[in-house]
Structures are given as C-alpha cells and as structure tokens.
Amino acid sequence: MNFAAAWNFLRRTLILSLVLATVLLSPTSAKAWEEISKKEGVTVWQKKVPNSPFVAFRGELLINASIRKVLAVLNDQERKTKWMHLCTANYVLEHIKTGHLILYNRTGSSYPFVADRDVVAEVILVVDKENATINISAKNVSHPRQGLVDGVVRLQNLDLHWSLKFINKTKTLVRYEVLTDPGGWVPAWIVNIVSEGIPYWTLKGLAEQTKEPYPKSIAYLNASFDWASIGL
C-alpha cells in the first residue's frame, strides 16, 4: 500500500461517526481553543491537551433542522452504517435508561495491512433547560458483551461531546468535540493532522442526514421526552 492510500484511509477511519452520537466545555477551558479553519459554514478549533501527545478538535455548524430532527439522526443507531463513512457496525450493547446507552462502533478498512478500528462507548445525554441545549458525551469503556475482536484495533481513548442548542423551530446550533487515541502503530503527529478534518466531515454528514426521514426515531424521542417541559 502506498503512502497516499494509507494517508487517505487514516483520514477516513478517524472520522468515527459514533452515535455517538456523543457536554460543553467549561468557560475556562474554552479560552484555550484556537480557530484553525472556516469552510462551508463549519468553524473548526484545536486545543492542546495537558500531558497528552494528542490534540483535541472542536467544530460548530448552524444546521437548518429542528433540534428534534438532529437528535433523531444521532439517536438512530441502526442507520449509522448508512451515513457514517466506513462505519461497518454500530449497535446498542446495553440500554441503561433513556439517554444512557452502551454502544459498539466499528470503522472498516478497505486497504491491506491496515486494521479496522472499534470502540465500546458509554453515551450519556443531559438536557440543559436554562440554555435550551442538549448535551451528549461518549467515552470509551469496557463491557462484558463485547470483547476484543481478532484483527481489529480497539481505540485506546475516546472523549467525544455533542451540544445541540435550540435556535428556533427550524435551526439548531451544533457543536462537536473529539479527542481520540486510535491505538495501533499510528504516530500521534499523524493522528493530529488527520483529526483536523473530523469535525468538518462529521458536521457536514449530520447536516445532510437531517434531510432524510427519521419517523421511528422521532416517534421514540417524542414518547421519551416531554419537550414542552424541558423548554425545547
């Protein structure tokens, strides 16, 4: 496999669509973010992480869809393989309660000598009524229902956050933040360079998917949330 093919694959495999789908940073930590790009409505920042060779990245996009529709896309685990690039598996291992799940996600490889990546993640959703925002966090964990898979590299670390802020009935401000260690032989400096594109591709993919119908997921959310009582 030539270098160009390997580089292209690494860029795509690091775009983990984990539902992950998936808690805002505190105001003090936000000061450390450095804006690095603006493209097609997506603004991307980076931040150095103390005691880590890896860099955290954040993206923001105003999506022309209701907060219910955006959440419906993120909530539908079965359809992640249809719109998350190279996602070959994504399913619930344990449904603890509404807004609290354990998920398995796998990103496939289409090149020889480069292994698939997978992760088991705990996903927690929190509603911030005061700020009309839904925050979702996802962190790597272990689970008895999903051991290591032969030939697949398990992510060493995943720290993923989504923020869905209600703007009006047809617009949602979405923020996405990710810090990951993909494990295996990939050097940290390559991971950091490749990871710059993750917020852009993730947010653009999400925005496109909100144009598709999600009746089952929306019905589930309507049955699970009293939207009026939470101010959304």
C-alpha positions in Angstrom: 0.0 0.0 0.0 1.4 3.4 -1.0 1.7 6.3 1.4 -1.1 8.3 -0.3 -3.5 5.4 0.1 -2.6 4.9 3.7 -2.9 8.6 4.5 -6.4 8.7 2.9 -7.5 5.7 4.8 -6.3 7.1 8.1 -8.2 10.4 7.5 -11.4 8.5 6.9 -11.1 5.9 9.6 -10.6 8.6 12.2 -13.9 10.1 11.3 -15.8 8.0 13.8 -19.4 8.6 13.5 -20.3 7.1 16.8 -23.5 7.9 17.6 -22.2 8.8 19.3 -23.8 10.4 18.7 -21.8 12.0 21.7 -21.2 18.1 27.4 -20.0 21.5 26.6 -16.6 22.6 27.9 -16.4 25.0 30.8 -15.9 28.7 30.0 -12.3 28.5 31.4 -11.3 25.6 29.1 -12.9 27.4 26.1 -10.2 30.1 26.3 -7.6 27.5 25.2 -9.3 26.9 21.8 -7.5 28.2 18.7 -9.5 28.7 15.5 -7.9 26.9 12.6 -10.4 26.9 9.7 -13.8 28.1 8.4 -15.3 26.2 5.5 -18.9 25.9 4.2 -20.3 27.2 7.5 -18.2 24.9 9.7 -15.8 26.5 12.1 -13.0 24.3 13.5 -10.8 24.9 16.5 -8.0 22.9 18.1 -6.6 22.8 21.7 -3.5 21.2 23.2 -4.3 18.7 25.9 -2.0 18.7 29.0 0.1 15.5 29.4 -1.1 14.1 26.1 0.5 14.0 22.6 -2.9 14.3 21.0 -4.8 17.4 20.2 -8.5 18.0 20.8 -10.7 19.4 18.0 -14.0 21.2 18.0 -16.4 22.1 15.2 -19.5 24.2 15.0 -22.3 24.4 12.4 -25.7 26.0 12.3 -27.9 23.3 10.8 -31.2 24.0 9.1 -33.2 21.5 11.0 -35.1 21.3 14.3 -33.4 20.1 17.4 -35.7 17.1 17.4 -34.6 16.1 13.9 -30.9 16.5 14.7 -31.3 14.4 17.8 -33.3 11.8 15.9 -30.4 11.3 13.5 -28.0 10.9 16.3 -30.3 8.6 18.2 -30.9 6.1 15.3 -28.1 3.6 15.9 -29.0 1.2 13.1 -28.7 3.8 10.3 -25.2 4.9 11.4 -23.7 2.5 8.8 -25.7 4.2 6.1 -24.2 7.7 6.5 -21.1 7.4 8.7 -18.1 6.9 6.4 -16.7 3.4 6.5 -18.8 2.6 9.5 -19.4 -1.2 9.3 -21.1 -1.8 12.6 -22.9 0.3 15.2 -25.3 -1.1 17.7 -26.5 -0.9 21.3 -24.9 -3.3 23.8 -27.0 -2.1 26.7 -29.9 0.3 27.1 -29.5 1.5 30.7 -32.2 4.2 30.5 -33.5 6.9 28.3 -30.4 9.0 27.3 -27.9 6.4 28.7 -26.5 3.7 26.5 -23.5 1.5 25.9 -22.7 1.2 22.2 -20.3 -0.7 19.9 -18.9 1.0 16.8 -16.5 -0.3 14.2 -14.9 1.5 11.3 -13.8 -0.7 8.4 -10.6 -0.8 6.4 -10.6 -1.1 2.6 -6.8 -1.4 2.4 -4.5 -4.3 3.1 -2.3 -4.3 6.2 -4.4 -1.6 7.9 -6.7 -3.0 10.6 -10.3 -1.9 11.4 -10.8 0.3 14.5 -13.5 -0.3 17.0 -14.7 1.1 20.3 -17.2 0.4 23.1 -18.6 3.7 24.4 -20.8 4.9 27.1 -23.2 7.6 25.9 -25.0 10.0 28.3 -27.5 12.6 27.3 -28.2 15.6 29.6 -30.8 18.3 29.0 -29.8 21.9 30.0 -33.2 23.6 30.3 -31.7 27.0 31.2 -29.7 27.2 28.0 -32.2 25.3 25.8 -29.4 22.8 25.0 -29.0 19.0 24.8 -25.5 17.8 25.7 -24.3 14.3 24.8 -21.0 12.7 25.9 -19.4 9.5 24.8 -16.3 7.9 26.4 -14.6 4.5 25.8 -15.5 1.8 28.4 -15.3 -2.0 28.6 -18.4 -4.2 28.5 -18.9 -7.9 29.1 -21.0 -8.3 25.9 -18.2 -7.0 23.6 -14.7 -8.3 23.9 -11.7 -7.6 21.6 -12.2 -8.7 18.0 -9.4 -10.6 16.3 -7.7 -8.4 13.7 -9.4 -5.2 14.9 -7.6 -2.5 16.9 -9.5 -1.1 19.9 -9.4 2.6 20.4 -7.2 3.4 23.4 -9.1 6.6 24.3 -12.3 8.3 23.1 -13.6 11.6 24.6 -16.5 12.8 22.4 -19.0 15.6 23.1 -22.0 17.0 21.2 -24.0 20.1 22.0 -27.4 20.8 20.3 -28.6 24.3 21.0 -32.2 25.3 20.1 -32.2 28.5 18.0 -35.7 28.3 16.6 -38.1 25.6 15.3 -36.0 25.1 12.1 -32.4 25.9 13.2 -30.0 24.1 15.6 -26.5 25.2 16.5 -24.4 22.0 16.8 -21.0 21.8 18.4 -18.9 18.7 18.1 -15.7 18.0 20.1 -13.4 15.0 19.9 -10.1 13.7 21.4 -9.1 10.2 20.5 -6.2 7.8 20.6 -6.7 5.3 17.7 -4.2 2.8 19.1 -2.0 0.6 16.9 1.0 1.9 15.1 -0.3 5.4 14.0 2.1 8.1 15.4 0.5 11.0 17.4 1.6 13.7 14.9 -0.2 11.9 12.1 -3.3 11.4 14.2 -3.4 15.2 15.0 -3.0 16.2 11.4 -5.7 13.8 10.2 -8.0 14.6 13.0 -8.3 18.3 11.9 -10.9 17.2 9.3 -13.0 15.1 11.7 -15.3 18.0 12.9 -15.9 19.2 9.4 -16.8 15.9 7.8 -18.9 14.8 10.9 -21.0 18.0 11.0 -21.5 18.1 7.2 -22.6 14.5 7.2 -25.0 15.1 10.0 -26.5 18.2 8.3 -27.1 16.2 5.1 -28.7 13.4 7.0 -31.2 15.7 8.6 -32.8 16.0 5.2 -33.8 12.3 5.3 -36.9 11.0 7.1 -36.5 9.5 10.6 -40.1 8.7 11.6 -39.3 5.9 14.0 -36.5 7.8 15.8 -38.7 10.9 16.1 -41.6 8.9 17.5 -39.3 7.3 20.1 -38.0 10.7 21.2 -41.5 12.2 21.4 -42.5 9.3 23.6 -39.4 9.6 25.7 -39.2 13.4 26.2 -41.8 16.0 27.3 -40.4 18.6 25.0 -42.6 21.4 26.4 -41.4 20.8 30.0 -37.8 20.9 29.0 -38.2 24.1 27.1 -37.5 22.7 23.7 
